[in-house]
């Protein structure tokens, strides 16, 4: 793919922290929120949000939960053999839940994510 984004932003070979950071950035931008506001709502500094969005740190699950709450979205992570890790922020809609941004790490390819798919929430 020579570095180009496909579908919902897949970049083959991308590290998990980069995929998580990019998902946070895309989710924040879709809500029109600034890094400063996201930092305030999630208990971070603006600099920490920037580092996270640029994939320079690996967020903890409690931090991802606070960010999801600040964005008013659920964070869905799916691990599929041979397809890598898919990170999706899903926001509640009037008629249910719709995927709002899917990012795939490792060697996977973009596929439409169904936020209501129980497999996306399966713990194993």
ChimeraX commands (.cxc) that place a marker at each C-alpha (Angstrom):
marker #1 position 0.00,0.00,0.00 radius 0.5
marker #1 position 3.05,2.23,0.12 radius 0.5
marker #1 position 1.93,4.10,3.25 radius 0.5
marker #1 position -1.44,5.21,1.87 radius 0.5
marker #1 position -4.50,4.82,4.00 radius 0.5
marker #1 position -7.17,2.44,2.77 radius 0.5
marker #1 position -10.80,2.35,3.78 radius 0.5
marker #1 position -10.95,3.51,7.38 radius 0.5
marker #1 position -7.25,4.25,7.75 radius 0.5
marker #1 position -5.42,0.94,7.69 radius 0.5
marker #1 position -1.65,1.11,7.56 radius 0.5
marker #1 position -0.03,-2.35,7.28 radius 0.5
marker #1 position 2.72,-2.90,9.84 radius 0.5
marker #1 position 1.43,-0.16,12.14 radius 0.5
marker #1 position 2.22,-0.63,15.84 radius 0.5
marker #1 position -0.62,-1.00,18.32 radius 0.5
marker #1 position 0.24,2.24,20.15 radius 0.5
marker #1 position 0.13,4.08,16.80 radius 0.5
marker #1 position -3.26,2.56,15.94 radius 0.5
marker #1 position -4.64,3.46,19.37 radius 0.5
marker #1 position -3.26,6.98,19.11 radius 0.5
marker #1 position -4.67,7.49,15.65 radius 0.5
marker #1 position -8.07,6.16,16.76 radius 0.5
marker #1 position -8.06,8.64,19.67 radius 0.5
marker #1 position -7.09,11.50,17.35 radius 0.5
marker #1 position -9.79,10.60,14.81 radius 0.5
marker #1 position -12.40,10.20,17.55 radius 0.5
marker #1 position -11.44,13.54,19.08 radius 0.5
marker #1 position -11.58,15.33,15.74 radius 0.5
marker #1 position -14.98,13.83,14.90 radius 0.5
marker #1 position -16.37,15.33,18.09 radius 0.5
marker #1 position -14.75,18.69,17.37 radius 0.5
marker #1 position -12.84,18.48,20.63 radius 0.5
marker #1 position -9.41,20.05,21.14 radius 0.5
marker #1 position -6.50,18.18,22.69 radius 0.5
marker #1 position -6.74,20.55,25.65 radius 0.5
marker #1 position -10.42,19.73,26.24 radius 0.5
marker #1 position -9.83,15.98,25.91 radius 0.5
marker #1 position -6.97,16.32,28.39 radius 0.5
marker #1 position -9.22,18.13,30.88 radius 0.5
marker #1 position -11.98,15.53,30.58 radius 0.5
marker #1 position -9.67,12.53,30.85 radius 0.5
marker #1 position -7.26,13.76,33.54 radius 0.5
marker #1 position -4.24,14.25,31.28 radius 0.5
marker #1 position -2.13,17.15,30.12 radius 0.5
marker #1 position -2.39,18.42,26.55 radius 0.5
marker #1 position 1.19,17.22,25.99 radius 0.5
marker #1 position 0.23,13.70,27.11 radius 0.5
marker #1 position -2.71,13.68,24.68 radius 0.5
marker #1 position -0.36,14.74,21.89 radius 0.5
marker #1 position 2.13,11.96,22.74 radius 0.5
marker #1 position -0.71,9.43,22.81 radius 0.5
marker #1 position -2.16,10.60,19.48 radius 0.5
marker #1 position 1.27,10.33,17.85 radius 0.5
marker #1 position 1.81,6.76,19.08 radius 0.5
marker #1 position 4.69,7.64,21.39 radius 0.5
marker #1 position 3.23,5.88,24.42 radius 0.5
marker #1 position 1.07,2.85,25.17 radius 0.5
marker #1 position -2.08,3.87,27.05 radius 0.5
marker #1 position -3.40,1.77,29.91 radius 0.5
marker #1 position -6.90,0.32,29.81 radius 0.5
marker #1 position -8.13,2.68,32.56 radius 0.5
marker #1 position -6.85,5.65,30.54 radius 0.5
marker #1 position -8.55,4.38,27.38 radius 0.5
marker #1 position -11.76,4.05,29.39 radius 0.5
marker #1 position -11.50,7.69,30.54 radius 0.5
marker #1 position -10.84,8.83,26.96 radius 0.5
marker #1 position -13.80,6.83,25.66 radius 0.5
marker #1 position -15.99,8.40,28.33 radius 0.5
marker #1 position -14.73,11.88,27.43 radius 0.5
marker #1 position -15.51,11.23,23.76 radius 0.5
marker #1 position -18.91,9.73,24.57 radius 0.5
marker #1 position -17.91,6.58,22.71 radius 0.5
marker #1 position -17.15,2.94,23.30 radius 0.5
marker #1 position -13.68,1.73,22.42 radius 0.5
marker #1 position -13.78,-1.67,20.74 radius 0.5
marker #1 position -10.60,-3.68,20.17 radius 0.5
marker #1 position -10.64,-6.87,18.10 radius 0.5
marker #1 position -7.70,-9.22,17.71 radius 0.5
marker #1 position -7.98,-11.49,14.68 radius 0.5
marker #1 position -5.36,-14.09,13.74 radius 0.5
marker #1 position -3.62,-13.07,10.55 radius 0.5
marker #1 position -5.46,-9.75,10.42 radius 0.5
marker #1 position -3.93,-7.87,13.31 radius 0.5
marker #1 position -5.68,-5.64,15.80 radius 0.5
marker #1 position -8.63,-3.41,14.95 radius 0.5
marker #1 position -9.35,-0.40,17.17 radius 0.5
marker #1 position -12.79,1.18,16.82 radius 0.5
marker #1 position -14.53,4.04,18.58 radius 0.5
marker #1 position -18.30,3.55,18.38 radius 0.5
marker #1 position -20.78,6.26,19.33 radius 0.5
marker #1 position -24.38,5.71,20.34 radius 0.5
marker #1 position -26.83,6.87,17.68 radius 0.5
marker #1 position -30.56,7.48,17.90 radius 0.5
marker #1 position -31.26,4.05,16.42 radius 0.5
marker #1 position -28.41,2.09,17.96 radius 0.5
marker #1 position -24.65,2.11,17.83 radius 0.5
marker #1 position -22.61,2.92,14.74 radius 0.5
marker #1 position -18.89,2.60,14.14 radius 0.5
marker #1 position -17.29,6.02,13.82 radius 0.5
marker #1 position -13.66,5.24,13.14 radius 0.5
marker #1 position -11.78,1.98,12.61 radius 0.5
marker #1 position -8.01,1.66,12.63 radius 0.5
marker #1 position -6.16,-1.61,12.03 radius 0.5
marker #1 position -2.67,-2.34,13.33 radius 0.5
marker #1 position -0.15,-4.91,12.06 radius 0.5
marker #1 position -0.76,-6.62,8.72 radius 0.5
marker #1 position -4.55,-6.57,8.59 radius 0.5
marker #1 position -6.74,-4.84,6.08 radius 0.5
marker #1 position -9.66,-2.52,6.69 radius 0.5
marker #1 position -13.05,-4.09,6.99 radius 0.5
marker #1 position -16.30,-2.42,8.00 radius 0.5
marker #1 position -16.69,-2.80,11.75 radius 0.5
marker #1 position -20.05,-3.65,13.23 radius 0.5
marker #1 position -20.16,-2.01,16.64 radius 0.5
marker #1 position -22.99,-4.35,17.59 radius 0.5
marker #1 position -20.93,-7.44,16.70 radius 0.5
marker #1 position -20.49,-9.49,19.88 radius 0.5
marker #1 position -17.25,-10.92,18.47 radius 0.5
marker #1 position -15.74,-7.45,18.67 radius 0.5
marker #1 position -16.36,-7.50,22.43 radius 0.5
marker #1 position -15.43,-11.12,23.09 radius 0.5
marker #1 position -12.75,-11.66,25.71 radius 0.5
marker #1 position -11.74,-14.97,24.36 radius 0.5
marker link #1:1,2 radius 0.2
marker link #1:2,3 radius 0.2
marker link #1:3,4 radius 0.2
marker link #1:4,5 radius 0.2
marker link #1:5,6 radius 0.2
marker link #1:6,7 radius 0.2
marker link #1:7,8 radius 0.2
marker link #1:8,9 radius 0.2
marker link #1:9,10 radius 0.2
marker link #1:10,11 radius 0.2
marker link #1:11,12 radius 0.2
marker link #1:12,13 radius 0.2
marker link #1:13,14 radius 0.2
marker link #1:14,15 radius 0.2
marker link #1:15,16 radius 0.2
marker link #1:16,17 radius 0.2
marker link #1:17,18 radius 0.2
marker link #1:18,19 radius 0.2
marker link #1:19,20 radius 0.2
marker link #1:20,21 radius 0.2
marker link #1:21,22 radius 0.2
marker link #1:22,23 radius 0.2
marker link #1:23,24 radius 0.2
marker link #1:24,25 radius 0.2
marker link #1:25,26 radius 0.2
marker link #1:26,27 radius 0.2
marker link #1:27,28 radius 0.2
marker link #1:28,29 radius 0.2
marker link #1:29,30 radius 0.2
marker link #1:30,31 radius 0.2
marker link #1:31,32 radius 0.2
marker link #1:32,33 radius 0.2
marker link #1:33,34 radius 0.2
marker link #1:34,35 radius 0.2
marker link #1:35,36 radius 0.2
marker link #1:36,37 radius 0.2
marker link #1:37,38 radius 0.2
marker link #1:38,39 radius 0.2
marker link #1:39,40 radius 0.2
marker link #1:40,41 radius 0.2
marker link #1:41,42 radius 0.2
marker link #1:42,43 radius 0.2
marker link #1:43,44 radius 0.2
marker link #1:44,45 radius 0.2
marker link #1:45,46 radius 0.2
marker link #1:46,47 radius 0.2
marker link #1:47,48 radius 0.2
marker link #1:48,49 radius 0.2
marker link #1:49,50 radius 0.2
marker link #1:50,51 radius 0.2
marker link #1:51,52 radius 0.2
marker link #1:52,53 radius 0.2
marker link #1:53,54 radius 0.2
marker link #1:54,55 radius 0.2
marker link #1:55,56 radius 0.2
marker link #1:56,57 radius 0.2
marker link #1:57,58 radius 0.2
marker link #1:58,59 radius 0.2
marker link #1:59,60 radius 0.2
marker link #1:60,61 radius 0.2
marker link #1:61,62 radius 0.2
marker link #1:62,63 radius 0.2
marker link #1:63,64 radius 0.2
marker link #1:64,65 radius 0.2
marker link #1:65,66 radius 0.2
marker link #1:66,67 radius 0.2
marker link #1:67,68 radius 0.2
marker link #1:68,69 radius 0.2
marker link #1:69,70 radius 0.2
marker link #1:70,71 radius 0.2
marker link #1:71,72 radius 0.2
marker link #1:72,73 radius 0.2
marker link #1:73,74 radius 0.2
marker link #1:74,75 radius 0.2
marker link #1:75,76 radius 0.2
marker link #1:76,77 radius 0.2
marker link #1:77,78 radius 0.2
marker link #1:78,79 radius 0.2
marker link #1:79,80 radius 0.2
marker link #1:80,81 radius 0.2
marker link #1:81,82 radius 0.2
marker link #1:82,83 radius 0.2
marker link #1:83,84 radius 0.2
marker link #1:84,85 radius 0.2
marker link #1:85,86 radius 0.2
marker link #1:86,87 radius 0.2
marker link #1:87,88 radius 0.2
marker link #1:88,89 radius 0.2
marker link #1:89,90 radius 0.2
marker link #1:90,91 radius 0.2
marker link #1:91,92 radius 0.2
marker link #1:92,93 radius 0.2
marker link #1:93,94 radius 0.2
marker link #1:94,95 radius 0.2
marker link #1:95,96 radius 0.2
marker link #1:96,97 radius 0.2
marker link #1:97,98 radius 0.2
marker link #1:98,99 radius 0.2
marker link #1:99,100 radius 0.2
marker link #1:100,101 radius 0.2
marker link #1:101,102 radius 0.2
marker link #1:102,103 radius 0.2
marker link #1:103,104 radius 0.2
marker link #1:104,105 radius 0.2
marker link #1:105,106 radius 0.2
marker link #1:106,107 radius 0.2
marker link #1:107,108 radius 0.2
marker link #1:108,109 radius 0.2
marker link #1:109,110 radius 0.2
marker link #1:110,111 radius 0.2
marker link #1:111,112 radius 0.2
marker link #1:112,113 radius 0.2
marker link #1:113,114 radius 0.2
marker link #1:114,115 radius 0.2
marker link #1:115,116 radius 0.2
marker link #1:116,117 radius 0.2
marker link #1:117,118 radius 0.2
marker link #1:118,119 radius 0.2
marker link #1:119,120 radius 0.2
marker link #1:120,121 radius 0.2
marker link #1:121,122 radius 0.2
marker link #1:122,123 radius 0.2
marker link #1:123,124 radius 0.2
view
